[in-house]
């Protein structure tokens, strides 16, 4: 009886003229929290450059971040405690503790004490929110960066700073325009349309050069040299470049970086000396070239002063918003000795007595003390590792990531840690951590000096242990 039943069922399944029902998969619907997180990423990007004045200037984005911090911590508490992020939290806590002890020891004014400590606390909150929302999620990172670029242009239109009114390109338009062009170049880079990406990056570098905004010229040329495959891997049967991951390849990359740096400085010197960039740019570049160290130190002479402030008190700093006219006058004297024209009274008036630093690292060291320098030294180290990884092994969004990483390295050494930088650099740190995290990439630069097995991965396009899926949007 069972045999008859089986044959009957078989015949019924195979009857001619009776179509089989096809199983259609239900369309994938993203959770509402995921969609809200995407919208929030765009929102904080758009509002990062707008600020309101409370005790000090507070970016509107940070007001949004603070308002969702507790709910986000409840929902994503496991994600925020990833081990590589905990190291940064600990270092940041040390920086804050050093700042508090310094302010107590120095008797810092209460308003400055609050502003100095609040900057570190808000930076920590920004970083935690970035870790919770954007870890492993390239979509949200790109949404934030695009929103930040557009928001910086809107801020220049509706809430321009005094500096932006004096130098519209450098302090107003350049940040947003540069980021949008680099984002566009990344679109073509990921599709292997390298020539289009190259022309976009060269074009915006030329615009910055004409506007005499020199640091983006250097950053863009370094991005081109380290990510765009201008030199072919091989021509026919002959290899032109050493295999990816080999020691020789690293030497070649470092040589390219040095060549691009020298080219950028030389290009600025030649064009400004011949008056192509205007009389004001010519006078400024000639003046700064007189400093010991050339244009690099001439453009950032504050490091000569901040280093002396650090030597005078290396463990405990000078306090939040540290003020000492001795160092202001020291900067004026150094500038005058190098041939620059300075009015000492005017410099004292506009500085308010703030010790000149113009550097994330030196600013934290002068204000808080040694643990502030340790924090930024660690950020510099991991960012450099991530940049070397991108240069050695092409990963998705290489041109964008390289531009961000080189910019982070530059800012750590040569730019002040402004309010709008806190939330932006939090996202950059998350990108760095995602690239270096143990599950996705097991990468240590010193391995390049002692492990020839890396050569087996020469043409794969990714580091050992990494696959394209490692960069997919794993977190909804």
N, C-alpha and C positions, 0 to 999 in steps of 0.2 A: 504493500500500500504506500509505503514511504517513497518507493521508486517512482510510482505513478504521479504522486504529488510533486516530486522534484521536476519531472519532465514537463508537467503542466505549467509550473512556474517558469521554467526555462523558455517554453514556447511563448508564454504570455509576454515575457520581457523582450522577445525578439520578433514580435508580430510586425509585419510590414504595414506601413500606413499609420502606425501609432507613434507619433514623435515622443522622444524622451524629454522629460522635463529637465531643463538646465538650471543648475543651481547658481544663482547670482549672489555674489558677495555684497553684503551691505556696504554702502560707501562709508569710508572711515571718517568719523566725526571727532575732531579734536575736542578735548575737555574745555569747558568754559574758562577754567583757571588758566589753561595754556594760552587761550586767545587774549584774556585780560593781561597776562604777563607780557605778551607781544605788544599790546597797546601801551602798557606802562613803560616798556623799554623805549618806545618812540617818544612818549611824553617826557621822560626825564632827559632824553637827548635834546628835544626841542627847547626845554626850559633851563638847561644847564647854564647858559650864558646870561640869563635874566636874573636879576638879584633884587632883594628887598633889604632895607637897612633896619636891623634890630640893634643888638649891641655892636655888631659890625655888619659887614655885607654878607648876606646869606643867599646863595643861589636858590631860585624857586624850586629847582629839581630836588635839592636837599630837603626842602620842606615836605615835598611829596614822599621822598624816601623815608624820612623820619616818621611820617604818618602811617606808613605800611610796615614799618620795621617789626613790630611785635606780631601782627598776624602772619607775616612772612616767616618769622622765626618759628612760629608754631607749626606752620605747614611744611617748611623745608629745613627743620632743625638738623636732620641727618646730613643733608648736603652741605650745610655751612661748616660742619666739623670735619671736612676732608683734611687729611694729615698735612698736606703741603700748605694749605691755607692756615692751619693752626700755627705753623712756624712763623708765619707773617704776623698773626695776631699777637703771639708772644713777644716778638720783636717790637711791635707797635706799642704793646703795653709797657715794655721797657723804656721806649722813647717817651711815652706819656709820664711814667714815673720819674724819669730824669728831668723832664720839664717841670713837674710839680716841685721836686726837691730844689731845683735851681731857682724857681720863683720864690719859694719860701726863704732860701738862703739870701737871695739878692734883695728881698723886700720889694718885688715887682708891684707896680700899681695894680689895683684890683681889676680895673677895666682891661688892662693889657694881659693880666693873668688869665682872665676869663676867655679872652679872644684867643690866646695862645693855646690853652688846653682844649677849647672847643674845636679848633681846627683839626687837632689830632683825633678827637672823639668822633667828629662828623666824618672824617676820612675813614675811620674804622667802620662806622655804620654803612657808608657808601660801599666799602669793600665787601662787607658781609652780604648786602643786598645784591651786589654784582655776582658774588659766588652763588647765592641761592637761585637767582633768576637766569644766569647766563652760563653756568658751568656746563660744558659739553654741548651748548646750543649756539651754533654759528648763526642761525637765523636771527636770534635776538641781538647778538653782537652787531651784525650788519644793520639791523633796524636802529639800534642806538647810535651807531656811528653816522649813519645817514641822517638821523634826526638831529644829532649834534651839529653836523655840518650846516644843515638848513637853519637850525636855531641860531647859530652864530651869525649868519647873514641877517636873520630877522632882528637879532639884538643890535646889530650895527645900524639897522634902519630905525628901530623904535626906541632903543635905549643905548645910544652910543656913549662911550667913555670919553673923557677929555683927551686921552692919548689917541683914541680912534679918530677924533676930529682933527687932531694935529697931523697924524700919519694914517690916512684912511686904509691904505692897502696893508701895511704891516700890522696894525692893531685892530683892524676892522674886517676887511674882506678876505685876507689871505688864508686864514685858518679854514673857513668854510669852503672856499673855492679849491684850495689844495686837496682837502679831504674828498670832495666830490669827484675831482679829476682822478685821484688815486683809486677811488672806488670804481670809477668807470674803467680804469686800466685793469683792475682786478677781474672785471667781467670778461674782458678780452683775453687776459692772461689764462684764466681757467679754461678757456676754449682754444688754447694754443695759438691764438692770433697775436703773437708776440710783437710783430711789427707795429700793429695798431697801438698796443700798450706802450711800446717804446716811444712812438710819436706823441702820445698823450703826455707822458711823463716829461719828455724833452720840452714840449710846448709850455707846460706850466712852469718848468724850471726857467725857461727863457723869460716868462712874464715876471717871475720873482726877481730875476737878475736885472731886468729893465727898471723895476721898482726899487732896486738896491736893497732888497731884503735877502740877505746873504745866507742865513742858516738853512732855509728851505732849499736853496740851490744845492747846498752840500748834501742834505738829506735825500733829495730826489736823485742826484747823480749816484750816490751810494746805493740807493734802491735799484737803480738801473743796472749798475755794475754787478750787484750781488744776486739779482734774481732774473733779469731778462737774459736769455741765452743768446747774447750777441755773437759770441764765439761758438762755432759748431763743435759738438762733441767729437765728431770725426768726419773726415772727407774721404769717401770711398773706404778702402781698407786701412787707411792711416788714421790713428787716433790723434786728435789735436789737444784735447784737454785730458788731464789725468782722470782716472775713474773716481766717481763720486764716493766720498768717504775715505779716500786715501790721504796719506800725509801730504803728498804732492798737491792734491786738490786744495787742501786747506791753505798751503803756501801760496797757490795761485790766487785764491780768493782774497787773502790778506794783501797780496800785491795789487790786485784790482782795487781794493778799498783804499790803499795808500795812493794809487794813481788817481782815483776819483777825487780824493781830498786835495791833492796837489793841484789837480786840474781846476777844481772849483775856486781855490784861493788864487791861482794864477789868472783865471779868467776874470775874476773881480778886479784884480790889480791892473790888468792890461786895459780893460774897458773903462775903468774909472780914471786911470792915468791919462787916457786919451780924450776924456771928456764926454764919452758916449752915454754915460749914466747921469749926466748933469753936473753942474758946478758944485752943488751942495754935496753930492755923493763923492765927487773927486776930492773936495777938501776934507771930508770926514775920513775917507779911506787913507789919504796921505797922512793925516794926523795920527790915526790908529796904527799905521804901519811903523811909526817911530818907536812904539813900545817894544820893550824886550819881549820876544816871543811873537812879534809880528801882529797880523790882523787878528789872530785867535785871541791873544791876551789883550791886544789893544781894544777889541770889542767887548771884552769882559775884564776890565782892570780891577773890578771889585774883588776878584779872587786873591789878588795880592794883599788886600787889606784884611779880608775875612780870615785868611790863613794866619795873619799875625794876631787877630783876635782869638783864634782857636789856640794858638801857642800860649797866649797869656792865661787861658783857663780851659784846658783840654777836657777835664772830667765833668765838672759842672759848667754850664754855659753862662751867658750873660743875662738870661731872662727872656721872657716872651716880649716880642717887639723891642728888642734890646736897643738902647739908645746910649750913644757916647760920641760927643762931637770930636773927640780926639781922632777917631777913625774916619770920620767925615773929612776932617782937615788933612788926614794922611792921604786919602784918595785924591784930594785936590792937589796936594804937593806932588804926588807921583805923576799925575796928569800934566802938571806944569813942567816938571822936569823932563817929560817926554816930548815937550814942544807944544802941548795943547794950551789953549787959552781958557782959563777958568776964573770966575769971580767967587772968592771964598765966602763972602757974605751971602751971595745968592745961593750957593750950594748948601750952606747951613740952613737957609730958610726953607728951601724946597724939600730937603731931606728930613727935617724935623728931628735930626739927631740920630736917626736909625743907622745902625752899623751896616755898611754896604756888604751884601753877600751875593745876590743875583745867582743863586744856586740852591737846588733842593738840599743837597748834601751839606754844603757849607752853612746854609741857613739854619738847618736843624742842629748842626753842631754848635753854631754860635748861640742860638737861642736856648737849646735844651742841654746840650753836652754830648758826651761820647756815644751814648746809646742812640741818639738821633742819627749820628753818622753811621753807626752799625746798621740801623734799619735801612737807610738809603744805600749803603754799600751792598747789602744783601739784594735789594731790588736791582741794583746795577748788575750784580753777578748773574742772577737768574735771567734777566733780560738779555744779557750778552750771550748766555747759553742758548736761549731760544732763537736769537738772531743768527747764531752760528749754525744751528740746526736747519733753519729755513734756507740759509745760503748753501749748505752742503747737500741737503736733500729737499728737492722741490716739494712743497706741501700745498694743499689748496689755499688760495688767497695769499700766496707768497708775497706778491708786490705790496699788498695792503699791510700785511703783518710786518714785513721788513721796514716799511716806512714808519709804522707805529713804534717798532722796537728801537730803531735808530733815533727817532724823536725822543723816546723815553730816556735813552742813554744821554742824549744831548741835554735834555732838560734837567736830568739829575745832576749834571756837572755845571751847567751854564745858564739855567733859567730859574727865576723865583717860583716858589710853590704858591701860586695864586689860588683863590677860592674856586674858580671854574675848573682848575686842573684836578681837584680832588676826585670828582666823580668820573671824569674821563680817564684818569690814570688808574682808577679802580678797575675799569673794564679792561684796560691794557694788561694789568696784572693778572686778571682772570684768563685772558688769552694766553699769556706766558705760562701760567700754571697748567692750562689744558694741554698745551703742546708738550710740556715736560712731565706730565703726570705718569706715574709708573705703569698704569695699565695701557696707555696709548703709546708712549715713546720712552724707551729706556736709553736715554742719551746722556753721555758724559763726555765733554770735550777732550779730556785727557786720554780717553780710549783711542782717539785718532792717532796718538803718538805711540801706541803700543799694541794695537790689535789689527793685524793685517786682514782679519776675517771680514772687516767692513767692506773690503774690495769686492766681495761676492755680491754685494747689493748695489753695484755701480749703476746699473741701468734700470733699476726698479722704480726709481723716483721717490722712494720713501726710505726712512731709516729702518734698521732692524727692529722688528716688533711693531711697526706701524703699518696700517693699511688704510686705503681710502675710507673705510667704514669707521676708522678711529675718529674721523673728523665730521662724521655725519651728525645730524641733529638728534643725538641719542636721548636728550631730555625734552619732553614735550612741554 
